[in-house]
Structures are given as structure tokens and as C-alpha cells.
């Protein structure tokens, strides 16, 4: 979710009955025109977690 910390995200994943196993950070770029050429400028990052079903929750 936007504007939540990583710890809040992990807690939300665990409350849903999953266990996070991998964290991936993907850069977010913006196209910027400079002198007639397109340049890509990093403007942020997206954090994605891979998770599996918690065996204790089954």
C-alpha cells in the first residue's frame, strides 16, 4: 500500500495468513525530454514481496 512502512506491510501479509519469503525492489522511471532526446530518470521504487501460505494457518 502507498504510505505504509515495510514493517506495516509485512504485518499485513502475516495477518492475511502468509509468510513473506522474498523482497524485490523495482525502480520507477520517468521519461524526460532533454535537448530533443528522451532520457529516463529514476523517481522512486516499488517494493514487491513474494509470500507463501503460512503452514500454521492452514
Secondary structure, DSSP 8 states (H G I E B T S, - for coil): -TT--HHHHHHHHHHTTEEEEEEEEEEEEEEEEETTEEEEEEEEEEEEEEEEE-GGG-
